[in-house]
């Protein structure tokens, strides 16, 4: 069995998935992605208007209250959020 590089290095990733309302185009996705990257140290962020969600990979837990504020400042609304090991 192959051990993923993140486990070999002792780095555990956290996957934070949040529901976001108001995204209607690719620029909406980009605005949210850019805002998240600017506000938090993340490895990866991807938003999908079709799924109505943003998925964030990070080494540290994301402050969900701060994330809600960052998303609101871009003009969108964060609904539910869940975190899990990636």
N, C-alpha and C positions, 0 to 999 in steps of 0.2 A: 504494500500500500504506500502510495506517495503522500508525504506530509506537505501541505501547502506552505509556501515560503513564509507567510505571516506567522504560522505556528512554529516554524523552524527558528525564527528570530525571536520568538517569545512575544510577538505583537498580536494582541487580540483586537479585532475590529468589532465595532458596534454598528449595527444597521438600524437607522432610525427612519421609519416610514410614516409620513404624515399625509393626511387628506387635505387638499387645498382646493378651495372653490374660486371660480372666476377666471381660470386660464382658458383662453379661446384660440391661441395661436402659438407659433414657435417663439415669438418675441416674449410672450408671457412666461414661457418656460425659462427662457434665457434670463429674464429679469429676476426671477426667483433664484435661479442657480447662482447668478452673480452676487445677489444679496447675501445668500448663505455663505458663499466662499469668502466674502468680505468680512462677515461677522464672526465666523468660526474657523478653526483649523480642521479642515476635512480632507479626506483622501479622495473622495469622489462625491459628486452630487448630480442627480438626474431627476428632472421633472417631466411628467407626462400629462398633457392636457386631456388625452383620451381616457386615462385611468383616474385623473383628478388627484394625482399624488406626487409627492417628492420623496425620493429615497436618498438618504445621506449615509455615507460610510465614514466613520471617524475612529480614532484610537481612544478618545475620551467621550464620556456621555455628553450629549448636547443639552444645554439648559433649555427646556421646552418653553418656559415662559419668555425667555429672550428670543427664541426661534419664532414664537407666535408674534412677538412685537416686530421682528425683522420682516416677516412675511406681510404683516399688516401695513408696514411702512411702504411696501411696494404696491399696495392697493388690492391685495388678495386676502383671503381669510383662511386660517388654519383651523381645521376641525379636530379630528381625532389623531392621536399619535401613538406609535408603539415602538419599543426598542427591543432588540434581540442581538445575540452574538452572531456575527457574520462568519 
